[in-house]
Structures are given as C-alpha cells and as structure tokens.
C-alpha cells in the first residue's frame, strides 16, 4: 500500500500553538543537513552522517515526498516529522502491525521544549483524518529515554523489543482509535 499519495499530499500547513508543520522548501536544506550531521541527533539513529556527504546528496528541496513535514518555529526550521511506509524487508509481524511509520528528528537546541511532542501529535492528528482507521508504528532505541517518554505520551504501546544496530530497539503501535 502507498501510505500517502497525491490524494492527501501536500496538506495545507498545519499550525499548532507554537509551530507550523509544512511541506519542505529549498530554504530548509541547511537545517536538514545540520540535523543529520549532528552527533547528538545521530547518537540513537546510527551516528551522524558526514557533512560533506550530506552537502553532496541532500537535494535542493530536501524531503520532497508525501509524509515529510518540516517543523518551523518563528519562521525557522527546527526539525522534521515523517510518516513513511515501513520497509518491505521489515519482519512480517512488524509489517502486520501497521503500514505507516512515524519518525522525527530535531536540532539539539530545540530539545527539551516539547516541540517534538507538539509536532508529532499534530502530524498524527492529520494522518488520522487523511487515513482514518490506520495504525501507526514507531521504532526507537530503548536507551533513548526522551523518545521512549514521547512514544508513551503519544499513545504508542510496546509490541516488542529486539536487537539491531548494536542496541536494543523498541517497537510500538498507536491504534487508530486513539
């Protein structure tokens, strides 16, 4: 199944109390590179990517695809939230839990202010309207305490823990009736 297509994408910008979630633009490229090159951000997602590599591979408009939101605070990009299809090589029991995977990355200076929770909740609310009745899944390292707290706050419940990328991973599902 295609998680999101042209029938629902791109949505109008989504405003929250403090943030705007919107489709990516060329002005977001520097922030996307900064996020992915950050050692702090990379700590729980396989490590930072080399800045020189990112400068070569990140397109002029990063993340131009259905489900990729730039999170903006006071006109500046501070993070991204993604709703993507799970990889086809995901184990069958995880694929059966839901087609759509929630992911998010924020600049370290945006951490600790509740922006990730606010942005993810807004994206999930939008998704519930765009694809009613569909569950959403989330993966995070168990060592990422902040991400574990956010998963619980957003209503994800644990389905399994497994070892991958040299660390224990947590897999949770958010039911569509949440």
VEXTI-544542 format. One record per residue: residue number from 1; residue in three letters; chain; x, y, z of N, C-alpha, C in turn. Coordinates in Angstrom, 1 decimal, always signed. Layout:
REM residues N
RODO  NUM  ALA  A  X  Y  Z  X  Y  Z  X  Y  Z
...
This chain:
REM residues 178
RODO  1  UNK  A  +0.8  -1.2  +0.0  +0.0  +0.0  +0.0  +0.9  +1.2  +0.0
RODO  2  UNK  A  +0.5  +2.2  -0.7  +1.1  +3.5  -0.7  +0.6  +4.3  +0.5
RODO  3  UNK  A  +1.4  +4.7  +1.5  +0.9  +5.3  +2.7  +0.3  +6.6  +2.4
RODO  4  UNK  A  +0.9  +7.5  +1.7  +0.4  +8.8  +1.4  +0.6  +9.1  -0.1
RODO  5  UNK  A  -0.4  +9.6  -0.8  -0.2  +9.9  -2.2  -0.7  +11.3  -2.5
RODO  6  UNK  A  -0.9  +11.6  -3.7  -1.3  +12.9  -4.1  -2.7  +13.2  -3.7
RODO  7  UNK  A  -3.5  +12.1  -3.3  -4.9  +12.4  -2.9  -4.9  +13.1  -1.5
RODO  8  UNK  A  -3.9  +13.1  -0.7  -3.8  +13.8  +0.6  -2.6  +14.7  +0.7
RODO  9  UNK  A  -1.7  +14.6  -0.2  -0.4  +15.4  -0.1  -0.2  +16.3  -1.2
RODO  10  UNK  A  +0.3  +17.5  -1.0  +0.6  +18.1  +0.3  -0.6  +18.7  +1.0
RODO  11  UNK  A  -0.6  +18.6  +2.3  -1.7  +19.3  +3.1  -1.4  +20.8  +3.2
RODO  12  UNK  A  -2.4  +21.6  +3.6  -2.1  +22.9  +3.9  -1.2  +22.9  +5.2
RODO  13  UNK  A  -0.4  +24.0  +5.4  +0.4  +24.0  +6.6  -0.5  +23.7  +7.8
RODO  14  UNK  A  +0.1  +23.0  +8.8  -0.6  +22.7  +10.0  +0.0  +23.5  +11.1
RODO  15  UNK  A  -0.9  +24.3  +11.7  -0.4  +25.2  +12.8  -0.8  +24.6  +14.1
RODO  16  UNK  A  +0.2  +24.7  +15.1  -0.1  +24.3  +16.5  +0.0  +25.6  +17.3
RODO  17  UNK  A  +0.0  +25.4  +18.6  +0.2  +26.6  +19.4  +1.5  +27.4  +19.1
RODO  18  UNK  A  +2.6  +26.7  +18.9  +3.9  +27.3  +18.7  +4.5  +27.0  +17.3
RODO  19  UNK  A  +4.1  +26.0  +16.6  +4.8  +25.5  +15.5  +3.9  +25.5  +14.2
RODO  20  UNK  A  +4.6  +25.4  +13.1  +4.0  +25.1  +11.8  +4.6  +23.9  +11.2
RODO  21  UNK  A  +3.8  +22.9  +10.8  +4.3  +21.8  +10.0  +3.9  +22.0  +8.6
RODO  22  UNK  A  +4.9  +21.9  +7.7  +4.6  +22.2  +6.3  +5.5  +21.4  +5.4
RODO  23  UNK  A  +5.2  +21.4  +4.1  +6.0  +20.7  +3.1  +7.3  +21.4  +3.0
RODO  24  UNK  A  +8.4  +20.6  +2.7  +9.7  +21.1  +2.6  +9.9  +22.2  +1.5
RODO  25  UNK  A  +10.8  +23.1  +1.7  +11.2  +24.1  +0.7  +12.7  +24.2  +0.6
RODO  26  UNK  A  +13.2  +24.8  -0.4  +14.7  +25.0  -0.6  +15.3  +25.6  +0.6
RODO  27  UNK  A  +14.7  +26.5  +1.3  +15.3  +27.2  +2.4  +15.5  +26.2  +3.6
RODO  28  UNK  A  +15.0  +25.0  +3.6  +15.1  +24.1  +4.7  +16.4  +23.2  +4.5
RODO  29  UNK  A  +17.1  +23.3  +3.4  +18.2  +22.4  +3.1  +19.3  +22.5  +4.2
RODO  30  UNK  A  +19.7  +23.7  +4.6  +20.7  +23.8  +5.6  +20.3  +23.2  +6.9
RODO  31  UNK  A  +19.1  +23.4  +7.4  +18.7  +22.8  +8.6  +18.6  +21.3  +8.6
RODO  32  UNK  A  +18.2  +20.7  +7.4  +18.2  +19.2  +7.3  +19.6  +18.7  +7.3
RODO  33  UNK  A  +20.5  +19.4  +6.7  +21.9  +18.9  +6.8  +22.4  +19.0  +8.2
RODO  34  UNK  A  +22.2  +20.1  +8.9  +22.6  +20.3  +10.2  +22.1  +19.2  +11.2
RODO  35  UNK  A  +20.8  +18.9  +11.0  +20.2  +17.8  +11.9  +20.9  +16.5  +11.6
RODO  36  UNK  A  +21.0  +16.1  +10.4  +21.6  +14.8  +10.1  +23.1  +14.7  +10.3
RODO  37  UNK  A  +23.8  +15.8  +10.4  +25.2  +15.8  +10.7  +25.5  +15.9  +12.2
RODO  38  UNK  A  +24.5  +16.2  +13.0  +24.7  +16.4  +14.4  +25.0  +15.2  +15.2
RODO  39  UNK  A  +26.1  +15.2  +15.9  +26.5  +14.0  +16.7  +25.4  +13.7  +17.8
RODO  40  UNK  A  +24.8  +14.7  +18.4  +23.7  +14.5  +19.4  +22.5  +13.8  +18.7
RODO  41  UNK  A  +22.1  +14.3  +17.6  +21.0  +13.7  +16.9  +21.3  +12.3  +16.4
RODO  42  UNK  A  +22.5  +12.1  +15.9  +22.9  +10.8  +15.4  +23.1  +9.7  +16.5
RODO  43  UNK  A  +23.2  +10.1  +17.8  +23.5  +9.1  +18.8  +22.6  +7.9  +18.9
RODO  44  UNK  A  +21.3  +8.1  +18.5  +20.4  +7.0  +18.6  +19.9  +6.5  +17.2
RODO  45  UNK  A  +20.5  +7.1  +16.2  +20.0  +6.7  +14.8  +21.1  +6.2  +13.9
RODO  46  UNK  A  +22.1  +5.6  +14.5  +23.2  +5.0  +13.7  +24.4  +5.9  +13.5
RODO  47  UNK  A  +24.4  +7.1  +14.2  +25.5  +8.0  +14.1  +25.2  +9.1  +13.1
RODO  48  UNK  A  +26.0  +10.2  +13.3  +25.8  +11.3  +12.4  +26.3  +11.0  +11.0
RODO  49  UNK  A  +25.8  +11.6  +10.0  +26.3  +11.4  +8.7  +27.4  +12.5  +8.4
RODO  50  UNK  A  +28.4  +12.3  +7.6  +29.4  +13.3  +7.3  +28.8  +14.5  +6.6
RODO  51  UNK  A  +29.1  +15.7  +7.1  +28.5  +16.9  +6.5  +28.9  +17.0  +5.0
RODO  52  UNK  A  +30.1  +16.6  +4.6  +30.5  +16.7  +3.2  +29.6  +15.8  +2.3
RODO  53  UNK  A  +29.3  +14.6  +2.8  +28.4  +13.7  +2.1  +27.0  +14.3  +2.0
RODO  54  UNK  A  +26.5  +14.8  +3.1  +25.2  +15.4  +3.1  +25.1  +16.6  +2.1
RODO  55  UNK  A  +26.2  +17.4  +2.0  +26.2  +18.5  +1.1  +26.1  +18.0  -0.3
RODO  56  UNK  A  +26.6  +16.8  -0.6  +26.6  +16.2  -1.9  +25.2  +15.6  -2.3
RODO  57  UNK  A  +24.6  +15.0  -1.3  +23.4  +14.1  -1.6  +22.1  +14.7  -1.2
RODO  58  UNK  A  +22.0  +15.7  -0.3  +20.7  +16.3  +0.0  +20.3  +17.2  -1.1
RODO  59  UNK  A  +19.1  +16.9  -1.7  +18.7  +17.8  -2.8  +18.4  +19.2  -2.4
RODO  60  UNK  A  +18.2  +20.0  -3.4  +17.9  +21.4  -3.2  +16.7  +21.6  -2.3
RODO  61  UNK  A  +15.7  +20.8  -2.5  +14.5  +20.8  -1.7  +14.5  +19.4  -1.0
RODO  62  UNK  A  +14.9  +19.4  +0.3  +15.1  +18.1  +1.0  +13.7  +17.5  +1.3
RODO  63  UNK  A  +13.6  +16.2  +1.3  +12.4  +15.5  +1.8  +11.2  +15.9  +1.0
RODO  64  UNK  A  +11.3  +16.1  -0.3  +10.1  +16.4  -1.1  +9.4  +15.1  -1.5
RODO  65  UNK  A  +8.6  +14.7  -0.5  +7.8  +13.4  -0.7  +6.7  +13.4  +0.3
RODO  66  UNK  A  +5.6  +12.7  -0.1  +4.5  +12.6  +0.8  +4.9  +12.1  +2.2
RODO  67  UNK  A  +4.4  +12.8  +3.2  +4.6  +12.4  +4.6  +5.8  +13.1  +5.3
RODO  68  UNK  A  +6.6  +13.9  +4.6  +7.7  +14.6  +5.1  +7.3  +16.0  +5.5
RODO  69  UNK  A  +7.3  +16.3  +6.8  +6.9  +17.7  +7.2  +8.2  +18.3  +7.8
RODO  70  UNK  A  +8.4  +19.6  +7.5  +9.4  +20.4  +8.1  +8.6  +21.1  +9.3
RODO  71  UNK  A  +9.3  +21.1  +10.4  +8.7  +21.7  +11.6  +9.4  +23.1  +11.8
RODO  72  UNK  A  +8.6  +24.1  +11.8  +9.1  +25.5  +11.8  +8.6  +26.2  +13.1
RODO  73  UNK  A  +9.6  +26.9  +13.7  +9.3  +27.8  +14.9  +9.8  +29.2  +14.6
RODO  74  UNK  A  +8.9  +30.1  +14.7  +9.2  +31.5  +14.4  +9.9  +31.7  +13.0
RODO  75  UNK  A  +9.4  +31.0  +12.0  +9.9  +31.1  +10.7  +11.2  +30.3  +10.4
RODO  76  UNK  A  +11.7  +29.6  +11.3  +13.0  +28.8  +11.1  +12.7  +27.3  +11.3
RODO  77  UNK  A  +13.3  +26.5  +10.4  +13.2  +25.0  +10.5  +14.0  +24.5  +11.7
RODO  78  UNK  A  +13.3  +23.8  +12.6  +13.9  +23.2  +13.8  +13.9  +21.7  +13.8
RODO  79  UNK  A  +13.2  +21.1  +12.9  +13.1  +19.6  +12.9  +12.3  +19.1  +11.7
RODO  80  UNK  A  +12.1  +17.8  +11.7  +11.3  +17.1  +10.7  +10.5  +16.1  +11.3
RODO  81  UNK  A  +9.3  +15.8  +10.8  +8.5  +14.7  +11.2  +8.1  +14.0  +9.9
RODO  82  UNK  A  +8.2  +12.7  +10.0  +7.9  +11.9  +8.8  +6.9  +10.8  +9.1
RODO  83  UNK  A  +6.0  +10.6  +8.1  +5.1  +9.4  +8.2  +5.3  +8.7  +6.9
RODO  84  UNK  A  +6.0  +7.5  +7.0  +6.5  +6.8  +5.8  +6.0  +5.3  +5.9
RODO  85  UNK  A  +6.0  +4.7  +4.7  +5.8  +3.3  +4.7  +6.9  +2.5  +5.3
RODO  86  UNK  A  +6.6  +1.5  +6.1  +7.6  +0.6  +6.6  +8.4  +0.0  +5.4
RODO  87  UNK  A  +9.6  -0.4  +5.7  +10.4  -1.0  +4.7  +9.9  -2.4  +4.3
RODO  88  UNK  A  +9.8  -2.8  +3.1  +9.3  -4.1  +2.7  +10.1  -5.3  +3.3
RODO  89  UNK  A  +11.4  -5.0  +3.7  +12.1  -6.1  +4.3  +12.0  -6.2  +5.8
RODO  90  UNK  A  +11.0  -5.4  +6.4  +10.7  -5.5  +7.8  +10.1  -6.9  +8.1
RODO  91  UNK  A  +10.4  -7.5  +9.2  +9.8  -8.7  +9.6  +8.2  -8.7  +9.5
RODO  92  UNK  A  +7.7  -9.8  +9.1  +6.2  -9.8  +8.8  +5.4  -9.4  +10.0
RODO  93  UNK  A  +5.7  -9.8  +11.2  +4.9  -9.5  +12.3  +4.9  -8.0  +12.6
RODO  94  UNK  A  +6.0  -7.3  +12.3  +6.0  -5.8  +12.4  +5.2  -5.1  +11.3
RODO  95  UNK  A  +5.4  -5.7  +10.1  +4.6  -5.2  +8.9  +3.1  -5.3  +9.2
RODO  96  UNK  A  +2.7  -6.4  +9.8  +1.3  -6.7  +10.1  +0.7  -5.7  +11.1
RODO  97  UNK  A  +1.6  -5.0  +11.9  +1.1  -4.1  +12.9  +0.7  -2.8  +12.3
RODO  98  UNK  A  +1.1  -2.4  +11.2  +0.8  -1.2  +10.5  +1.7  -0.8  +9.4
RODO  99  UNK  A  +1.2  -0.2  +8.4  +2.0  +0.2  +7.2  +2.8  +1.4  +7.5
RODO  100  UNK  A  +2.3  +2.3  +8.3  +2.9  +3.7  +8.4  +3.8  +3.8  +9.7
RODO  101  UNK  A  +5.0  +4.3  +9.4  +6.0  +4.5  +10.5  +6.2  +6.0  +10.8
RODO  102  UNK  A  +6.1  +6.4  +12.0  +6.4  +7.8  +12.5  +7.9  +7.9  +12.8
RODO  103  UNK  A  +8.5  +8.9  +12.3  +9.9  +9.3  +12.6  +10.0  +10.8  +12.8
RODO  104  UNK  A  +11.0  +11.2  +13.6  +11.2  +12.6  +13.8  +12.6  +12.9  +14.2
RODO  105  UNK  A  +13.1  +14.0  +13.8  +14.5  +14.5  +14.2  +14.4  +16.0  +14.4
RODO  106  UNK  A  +15.1  +16.5  +15.5  +15.1  +17.9  +15.8  +16.5  +18.3  +16.1
RODO  107  UNK  A  +16.8  +19.6  +15.8  +18.0  +20.2  +16.2  +18.2  +20.1  +17.7
RODO  108  UNK  A  +19.4  +19.8  +18.2  +19.6  +19.7  +19.6  +19.1  +20.9  +20.4
RODO  109  UNK  A  +19.3  +22.1  +19.9  +18.8  +23.3  +20.6  +17.3  +23.4  +20.8
RODO  110  UNK  A  +16.6  +22.6  +20.0  +15.1  +22.5  +20.1  +14.7  +21.5  +21.1
RODO  111  UNK  A  +15.6  +20.7  +21.7  +15.2  +19.6  +22.6  +14.8  +20.2  +23.9
RODO  112  UNK  A  +13.9  +19.5  +24.6  +13.5  +19.9  +26.0  +12.4  +21.0  +26.1
RODO  113  UNK  A  +11.8  +21.3  +25.0  +10.8  +22.4  +25.0  +9.4  +21.8  +24.6
RODO  114  UNK  A  +9.3  +20.5  +24.4  +8.0  +19.9  +24.0  +7.7  +20.1  +22.5
RODO  115  UNK  A  +8.6  +20.5  +21.7  +8.3  +20.7  +20.3  +8.1  +19.4  +19.6
RODO  116  UNK  A  +8.9  +18.4  +19.9  +8.7  +17.1  +19.2  +7.3  +16.5  +19.5
RODO  117  UNK  A  +6.9  +16.6  +20.8  +5.6  +16.1  +21.1  +4.5  +16.8  +20.4
RODO  118  UNK  A  +4.6  +18.1  +20.4  +3.6  +19.0  +19.8  +3.5  +18.7  +18.3
RODO  119  UNK  A  +4.7  +18.6  +17.6  +4.7  +18.4  +16.2  +4.2  +17.0  +15.8
RODO  120  UNK  A  +4.7  +16.0  +16.6  +4.2  +14.6  +16.3  +2.7  +14.4  +16.5
RODO  121  UNK  A  +2.2  +15.0  +17.6  +0.8  +14.9  +17.8  +0.0  +15.6  +16.7
RODO  122  UNK  A  +0.4  +16.7  +16.2  -0.2  +17.4  +15.1  -0.2  +16.5  +13.8
RODO  123  UNK  A  +1.0  +15.9  +13.5  +1.1  +15.1  +12.3  +0.2  +13.8  +12.5
RODO  124  UNK  A  +0.2  +13.2  +13.6  -0.7  +12.1  +13.9  -2.2  +12.4  +13.7
RODO  125  UNK  A  -2.6  +13.6  +14.2  -3.9  +14.0  +14.1  -4.3  +14.2  +12.6
RODO  126  UNK  A  -3.4  +14.8  +11.9  -3.6  +15.0  +10.4  -3.7  +13.6  +9.7
RODO  127  UNK  A  -2.8  +12.7  +10.1  -2.8  +11.4  +9.5  -4.1  +10.7  +9.8
RODO  128  UNK  A  -4.6  +10.8  +11.0  -5.9  +10.1  +11.4  -7.0  +10.6  +10.5
RODO  129  UNK  A  -7.0  +11.9  +10.1  -8.0  +12.4  +9.2  -7.8  +12.0  +7.7
RODO  130  UNK  A  -6.5  +11.9  +7.3  -6.2  +11.5  +6.0  -6.4  +10.0  +5.7
RODO  131  UNK  A  -6.1  +9.2  +6.7  -6.1  +7.8  +6.6  -6.8  +7.2  +7.9
RODO  132  UNK  A  -8.2  +7.5  +8.0  -8.9  +7.0  +9.2  -8.8  +5.5  +9.3
RODO  133  UNK  A  -8.6  +5.1  +10.6  -8.6  +3.7  +10.9  -7.3  +3.0  +10.8
RODO  134  UNK  A  -6.2  +3.7  +10.3  -5.0  +3.0  +10.1  -4.0  +3.3  +11.3
RODO  135  UNK  A  -3.4  +2.2  +11.8  -2.5  +2.4  +12.9  -1.1  +2.9  +12.4
RODO  136  UNK  A  -0.4  +3.4  +13.4  +1.0  +4.0  +13.1  +1.9  +3.3  +14.0
RODO  137  UNK  A  +3.1  +3.0  +13.5  +4.2  +2.3  +14.3  +5.3  +3.2  +14.5
RODO  138  UNK  A  +6.1  +2.9  +15.5  +7.3  +3.7  +15.9  +8.4  +2.8  +16.4
RODO  139  UNK  A  +9.6  +3.1  +16.0  +10.8  +2.4  +16.5  +11.7  +3.4  +17.2
RODO  140  UNK  A  +12.3  +3.0  +18.3  +13.3  +3.8  +18.9  +14.2  +2.9  +19.8
RODO  141  UNK  A  +15.4  +3.4  +20.0  +16.3  +2.7  +20.9  +15.8  +2.8  +22.3
RODO  142  UNK  A  +15.8  +1.7  +23.1  +15.4  +1.8  +24.5  +16.3  +2.8  +25.3
RODO  143  UNK  A  +17.5  +3.0  +24.9  +18.4  +3.9  +25.6  +18.0  +5.3  +25.4
RODO  144  UNK  A  +17.2  +5.6  +24.4  +16.7  +7.0  +24.1  +15.5  +7.3  +25.0
RODO  145  UNK  A  +15.8  +7.7  +26.2  +14.8  +7.8  +27.2  +13.8  +8.9  +26.8
RODO  146  UNK  A  +14.2  +10.0  +26.2  +13.3  +11.0  +25.8  +12.3  +10.5  +24.7
RODO  147  UNK  A  +12.8  +9.7  +23.8  +12.0  +9.2  +22.8  +11.0  +8.1  +23.3
RODO  148  UNK  A  +11.4  +7.4  +24.3  +10.6  +6.4  +25.0  +9.4  +7.1  +25.7
RODO  149  UNK  A  +9.7  +8.2  +26.4  +8.7  +9.0  +27.0  +7.7  +9.6  +26.0
RODO  150  UNK  A  +8.2  +10.1  +24.9  +7.4  +10.7  +23.9  +6.5  +9.6  +23.3
RODO  151  UNK  A  +7.0  +8.4  +23.0  +6.1  +7.4  +22.5  +5.0  +7.1  +23.4
RODO  152  UNK  A  +5.2  +7.0  +24.7  +4.1  +6.8  +25.7  +3.1  +7.9  +25.7
RODO  153  UNK  A  +3.6  +9.1  +25.7  +2.8  +10.3  +25.7  +1.9  +10.4  +24.4
RODO  154  UNK  A  +2.4  +9.9  +23.3  +1.6  +9.9  +22.1  +0.7  +8.8  +21.9
RODO  155  UNK  A  +0.7  +7.8  +22.9  -0.2  +6.7  +22.9  +0.3  +5.4  +22.2
RODO  156  UNK  A  +1.6  +5.3  +22.0  +2.2  +4.1  +21.4  +2.3  +3.1  +22.5
RODO  157  UNK  A  +2.0  +1.8  +22.2  +2.2  +0.7  +23.2  +3.2  -0.3  +22.6
RODO  158  UNK  A  +4.0  -0.8  +23.5  +5.0  -1.7  +23.1  +4.5  -3.0  +22.6
RODO  159  UNK  A  +5.1  -3.4  +21.4  +4.8  -4.7  +20.8  +5.9  -5.7  +21.0
RODO  160  UNK  A  +7.1  -5.1  +20.9  +8.3  -6.0  +21.0  +9.6  -5.2  +21.2
RODO  161  UNK  A  +10.6  -5.8  +21.7  +11.9  -5.3  +21.8  +12.8  -6.3  +21.0
RODO  162  UNK  A  +13.8  -5.7  +20.3  +14.7  -6.6  +19.5  +16.0  -5.9  +19.4
RODO  163  UNK  A  +17.0  -6.6  +19.1  +18.4  -6.1  +18.9  +18.6  -5.8  +17.4
RODO  164  UNK  A  +19.1  -4.6  +17.2  +19.5  -4.1  +15.9  +20.5  -2.9  +16.0
RODO  165  UNK  A  +21.3  -2.8  +15.0  +22.3  -1.7  +15.0  +23.1  -1.6  +16.3
RODO  166  UNK  A  +23.4  -2.8  +16.9  +24.2  -2.8  +18.1  +23.5  -2.3  +19.4
RODO  167  UNK  A  +22.2  -2.2  +19.4  +21.5  -1.7  +20.5  +20.1  -2.3  +20.6
RODO  168  UNK  A  +19.5  -2.3  +21.8  +18.1  -2.8  +22.0  +17.2  -1.7  +21.4
RODO  169  UNK  A  +16.3  -2.2  +20.6  +15.3  -1.4  +19.9  +13.9  -1.6  +20.5
RODO  170  UNK  A  +13.1  -0.6  +20.5  +11.7  -0.7  +20.9  +10.8  -0.5  +19.8
RODO  171  UNK  A  +9.7  -1.4  +19.6  +8.8  -1.3  +18.6  +7.4  -1.1  +19.2
RODO  172  UNK  A  +6.7  +0.0  +18.9  +5.4  +0.2  +19.4  +4.3  +0.6  +18.3
RODO  173  UNK  A  +3.1  +0.5  +18.7  +2.0  +0.7  +17.8  +1.0  +1.7  +18.5
RODO  174  UNK  A  +0.5  +2.6  +17.7  -0.6  +3.5  +18.1  -1.8  +3.1  +17.4
RODO  175  UNK  A  -2.8  +2.7  +18.1  -4.1  +2.2  +17.4  -4.8  +3.4  +16.8
RODO  176  UNK  A  -5.6  +3.1  +15.8  -6.3  +4.1  +15.1  -7.4  +4.8  +15.9
RODO  177  UNK  A  -7.9  +4.1  +16.9  -9.0  +4.7  +17.7  -8.4  +5.6  +18.8
RODO  178  UNK  A  -7.2  +5.9  +18.8  -6.5  +6.8  +19.8  -7.0  +8.2  +19.6
